[in-house]
Amino acid sequence: MSVAKVIELNAASKTSMEDAVKTGLKKCAETVKNIQGAWVNEIKVVCDGAGNVTEWRVNLKITFLVQ
């Protein structure tokens, strides 16, 4: 029988939303093993005064198997 746990974290990238997700998963994988997947729960952008996107931010819910 498997038991899964879900944790929530925030990650950011100046490049793209996809890069923010990859960055968050990579950093999480440094300490959490058996990652099975992630939900992108929320997306936010930071803009400059002219309305240009300067940073992408994501809120992730990451699922991993408990050993």
Phi and psi in degrees as GROMACS dihedral restraints (atoms count N, CA, C in turn):
[ dihedral_restraints ]
;  ai    aj    ak    al  type     phi  dphi    fc
    3     4     5     6     1  -102.2    20    10
    4     5     6     7     1   146.3    20    10
    6     7     8     9     1  -123.2    20    10
    7     8     9    10     1   129.9    20    10
    9    10    11    12     1  -112.1    20    10
   10    11    12    13     1   150.7    20    10
   12    13    14    15     1  -126.8    20    10
   13    14    15    16     1   148.8    20    10
   15    16    17    18     1  -119.1    20    10
   16    17    18    19     1   129.3    20    10
   18    19    20    21     1  -120.1    20    10
   19    20    21    22     1   159.0    20    10
   21    22    23    24     1  -119.4    20    10
   22    23    24    25     1   136.7    20    10
   24    25    26    27     1  -147.7    20    10
   25    26    27    28     1   162.8    20    10
   27    28    29    30     1  -114.0    20    10
   28    29    30    31     1   143.6    20    10
   30    31    32    33     1  -141.4    20    10
   31    32    33    34     1   156.9    20    10
   33    34    35    36     1  -138.8    20    10
   34    35    36    37     1   155.9    20    10
   36    37    38    39     1  -152.1    20    10
   37    38    39    40     1   144.7    20    10
   39    40    41    42     1   -84.8    20    10
   40    41    42    43     1   -10.2    20    10
   42    43    44    45     1   -90.2    20    10
   43    44    45    46     1   -58.3    20    10
   45    46    47    48     1  -163.9    20    10
   46    47    48    49     1   168.6    20    10
   48    49    50    51     1   -65.7    20    10
   49    50    51    52     1   -41.8    20    10
   51    52    53    54     1   -60.0    20    10
   52    53    54    55     1   -41.5    20    10
   54    55    56    57     1   -65.8    20    10
   55    56    57    58     1   -36.6    20    10
   57    58    59    60     1   -63.1    20    10
   58    59    60    61     1   -41.4    20    10
   60    61    62    63     1   -64.3    20    10
   61    62    63    64     1   -47.5    20    10
   63    64    65    66     1   -61.7    20    10
   64    65    66    67     1   -40.7    20    10
   66    67    68    69     1   -62.5    20    10
   67    68    69    70     1   -45.1    20    10
   69    70    71    72     1   -62.2    20    10
   70    71    72    73     1   -44.4    20    10
   72    73    74    75     1   -66.1    20    10
   73    74    75    76     1   -41.4    20    10
   75    76    77    78     1   -63.7    20    10
   76    77    78    79     1   -44.6    20    10
   78    79    80    81     1   -65.0    20    10
   79    80    81    82     1   -42.1    20    10
   81    82    83    84     1   -62.1    20    10
   82    83    84    85     1   -39.5    20    10
   84    85    86    87     1   -66.1    20    10
   85    86    87    88     1   -14.5    20    10
   87    88    89    90     1   -65.7    20    10
   88    89    90    91     1   -29.1    20    10
   90    91    92    93     1  -123.3    20    10
   91    92    93    94     1   -20.1    20    10
   93    94    95    96     1  -108.1    20    10
   94    95    96    97     1   127.7    20    10
   96    97    98    99     1  -102.9    20    10
   97    98    99   100     1   163.2    20    10
   99   100   101   102     1    63.3    20    10
  100   101   102   103     1    37.8    20    10
  102   103   104   105     1   -66.1    20    10
  103   104   105   106     1   129.7    20    10
  105   106   107   108     1  -103.4    20    10
  106   107   108   109     1   -27.3    20    10
  108   109   110   111     1   172.6    20    10
  109   110   111   112     1   179.2    20    10
  111   112   113   114     1  -149.9    20    10
  112   113   114   115     1   147.3    20    10
  114   115   116   117     1  -103.6    20    10
  115   116   117   118     1   134.2    20    10
  117   118   119   120     1   -86.0    20    10
  118   119   120   121     1   103.7    20    10
  120   121   122   123     1   -80.8    20    10
  121   122   123   124     1   -35.1    20    10
  123   124   125   126     1  -154.3    20    10
  124   125   126   127     1   145.0    20    10
  126   127   128   129     1  -125.3    20    10
  127   128   129   130     1   136.1    20    10
  129   130   131   132     1  -137.7    20    10
  130   131   132   133     1   146.6    20    10
  132   133   134   135     1  -121.0    20    10
  133   134   135   136     1   147.7    20    10
  135   136   137   138     1  -105.6    20    10
  136   137   138   139     1   133.9    20    10
  138   139   140   141     1  -120.0    20    10
  139   140   141   142     1   156.2    20    10
  141   142   143   144     1   -87.5    20    10
  142   143   144   145     1  -177.3    20    10
  144   145   146   147     1   -63.5    20    10
  145   146   147   148     1   -21.4    20    10
  147   148   149   150     1   -92.6    20    10
  148   149   150   151     1     1.7    20    10
  150   151   152   153     1    87.4    20    10
  151   152   153   154     1    11.4    20    10
  153   154   155   156     1   -84.6    20    10
  154   155   156   157     1   138.3    20    10
  156   157   158   159     1   -71.1    20    10
  157   158   159   160     1   125.1    20    10
  159   160   161   162     1  -108.3    20    10
  160   161   162   163     1   -20.2    20    10
  162   163   164   165     1  -157.6    20    10
  163   164   165   166     1   139.9    20    10
  165   166   167   168     1  -102.4    20    10
  166   167   168   169     1   135.7    20    10
  168   169   170   171     1  -128.5    20    10
  169   170   171   172     1   138.2    20    10
  171   172   173   174     1  -129.5    20    10
  172   173   174   175     1   147.9    20    10
  174   175   176   177     1  -108.2    20    10
  175   176   177   178     1   121.7    20    10
  177   178   179   180     1  -113.8    20    10
  178   179   180   181     1   142.6    20    10
  180   181   182   183     1  -111.0    20    10
  181   182   183   184     1   114.2    20    10
  183   184   185   186     1  -106.3    20    10
  184   185   186   187     1   129.6    20    10
  186   187   188   189     1  -104.1    20    10
  187   188   189   190     1   133.3    20    10
  189   190   191   192     1  -141.7    20    10
  190   191   192   193     1   155.0    20    10
  192   193   194   195     1   -82.8    20    10
  193   194   195   196     1   136.7    20    10
  195   196   197   198     1   -88.3    20    10
  196   197   198   199     1   131.8    20    10
